Amino acid sequence: MKAHCDCVHAPVMAIFDSLQKEEVPMITESALSTFRSSLRGQLILPGQPGYDEARKIHNAMIDRRPTLIARCAGVADVIAAVKFARSHDVLVSVRGAGHNVAGTSLCDGGMVIDLGGMKGIRVHPGTHTARVEPGVTWAEFNHELQAFGLAATGGYVGTTGVAGLTVGGGLGWMVRKHGLALDNLLSADVITADGELLTASSTENADLFWGIRGAGGNFGIVTSFEFQVYPAGTVLAGLVLHPASKGRELLRYWRKFGPAAPEEMTDGALLFTAAPEVTVPETLRQGAILGLGGVYVGDLDTGEKIVRPLREFDAPAADIFQRMPYSAAQTMADFLWPRGTYNYWKSNFLKSLSDAAIDTILEYYSKAPSTLTVVVLEHNGHGAMERVPEDVTAFGHRNWPFNIVVTTMWTDAADSDANIRWTREFWDAMRPFLADALYVNYLSDTGEDLVRAAYGRKYERLVALKNKYDPTNFFRMNQNIRPTAAAASTVP
Ligand SMILES: Cc1cc2nc3c(=O)[nH]c(=O)nc-3n(C[C@H](O)[C@H](O)[C@H](O)COP(=O)(O)OP(=O)(O)OC[C@H]3O[C@@H](n4cnc5c(N)ncnc54)[C@H](O)[C@@H]3O)c2cc1C
């Protein structure tokens, strides 16, 4: 490492010290300064104002200290960051909206390529298509689309990033009618590990297009997404609420309601506990709540008829179904997943929602150590997702209609052990009901076993693609597909 001259700014000293600890190759002051001045966005170093805020992500469990945070303002910054990190052998992580609960967007000691400031959205109402930059959230995207009566099928909450959610899959409120977010991706601009720009679509770099639709950030950084979007306008959305003590009978009813409903209806069930500031009838204050609901996108009078049986079954304690803009439906559940809580999640597609699975879910939720915890049962199937042939995208597992997501959340680090232990015990009890199919985006854990389980027989094809596009494993802060090329780095 080069000796510092007296004039080096304190944060720059900090980066040199930090990089030295990591034993990465030398970064000279002039290289760092050239890199900084090459950016239209900001380069934030440890010790500088805003550093601690810039390294916070959705999940407070993830407390890492990157050495460089490159807040990119555009594609040129992304290319500069990739080339700088590559030439100095610096570990990188790629951040969209920072929602991944495994914390893959944040690295210790390396460089975060932070795309959060890239928020361009361009809607083409004539063709029902839209272009989105990678810092955009689903709430922002659907806000813009709403002005044209259009909507994109994305996530079930508005705060998640378009980028990470799409490259991993994308389960949301129109999945039954229009498929996953990635099924509606028409093309993408991708910066590769060499810092080159490639366009990926069904006609251009089609192998890369296959890989970025499901295998996350393994092959490059998407700087522009082109989506198919749909007329939506006003939709019928909401929930009926019951005490969870009635859950056994209700979930047995609900598991038949969704599959019988037309694809315009995407539905789910959730177990949660009302926070004091949430307005609910007194009967729902005595314990856990079961919510059954969804979004109907289509003719509203027909929607009212479809949803009526759910609204009338077993006299709900509250009915909050109403007509609303799709953009409001996109954000209606956001309050259940506040930013900055501690999160530990487990998720898997279910073989079926059997009586025994229902009993296990209800039993474990009643013992949850934290009242912030939410268990979600998603009904994604019986629709468009399963019509796409299995081999068209890297995402697999299209034929399991129900998915469970245990989103354990708490606010005090002292409660981490109890909450993680409960989640794992719950999960062990759920194993008999789980299909051999999991969705990478919902995982708190990382590791080769999980990645192999997520991609199944597609894993070897993904390794071949990784060998082609990223043989040194430059993009490895993700649910990592390890290349078999000789010089690959595998250790974050
Ligand atoms: C509260 C909450 C609600 C959620 N709801 C849903 C849901 O309804 N449906 C659903 O399917 N998932 C949902 N998820 C999971 C979500 O899909 C993932 O967390 C996803 O990674 C979030 O995207 P992001 O851009 O915020 O990710 P980040 O945490 O910023 O990034 C995660 C990873 O995505 C990759 N990545 C990010 N940006 C790019 C890019 N531009 N190019 C290439 N790779 C990139 C990188 O590998 C990165 O490490 C939810 C998560 C949370 C915390």
The ligand as a Gaussian input file, in Angstrom:
#p B3LYP/6-31G(d) Opt

LIG

0 1
 C      -41.344000      -5.876000       2.767000
 C      -41.028000      -6.775000       1.605000
 C      -42.036000      -7.149000       0.764000
 C      -41.774000      -7.975000      -0.322000
 N      -42.799000      -8.328000      -1.144000
 C      -42.568000      -9.083000      -2.224000
 C      -43.614000      -9.432000      -3.112000
 O      -44.757000      -9.047000      -2.916000
 N      -43.339000     -10.201000      -4.185000
 C      -42.082000     -10.653000      -4.438000
 O      -41.890000     -11.340000      -5.435000
 N      -41.055000     -10.349000      -3.610000
 C      -41.273000      -9.580000      -2.513000
 N      -40.249000      -9.285000      -1.665000
 C      -38.933000      -9.835000      -1.930000
 C      -38.237000      -8.980000      -2.974000
 O      -38.561000      -9.463000      -4.259000
 C      -36.720000      -9.043000      -2.838000
 O      -36.387000      -8.596000      -1.558000
 C      -36.008000      -8.208000      -3.895000
 O      -34.649000      -8.525000      -3.854000
 C      -36.210000      -6.733000      -3.645000
 O      -35.706000      -5.935000      -4.684000
 P      -34.777000      -4.670000      -4.350000
 O      -34.441000      -3.986000      -5.612000
 O      -35.414000      -3.886000      -3.268000
 O      -33.541000      -5.478000      -3.830000
 P      -32.097000      -5.100000      -3.257000
 O      -32.032000      -5.574000      -1.855000
 O      -31.727000      -3.701000      -3.528000
 O      -31.234000      -6.056000      -4.155000
 C      -31.301000      -7.438000      -3.981000
 C      -30.477000      -8.135000      -5.026000
 O      -31.098000      -7.994000      -6.297000
 C      -30.115000      -7.891000      -7.300000
 N      -30.298000      -6.611000      -7.979000
 C      -30.770000      -5.450000      -7.471000
 N      -30.792000      -4.520000      -8.428000
 C      -30.326000      -5.101000      -9.560000
 C      -30.122000      -4.659000     -10.884000
 N      -30.404000      -3.419000     -11.265000
 N      -29.623000      -5.528000     -11.790000
 C      -29.328000      -6.789000     -11.439000
 N      -29.501000      -7.262000     -10.199000
 C      -29.999000      -6.432000      -9.270000
 C      -28.767000      -7.959000      -6.620000
 O      -28.280000      -9.279000      -6.645000
 C      -29.084000      -7.558000      -5.202000
 O      -28.207000      -8.119000      -4.263000
 C      -40.478000      -8.453000      -0.558000
 C      -39.444000      -8.067000       0.309000
 C      -39.728000      -7.229000       1.386000
 C      -38.632000      -6.871000       2.341000

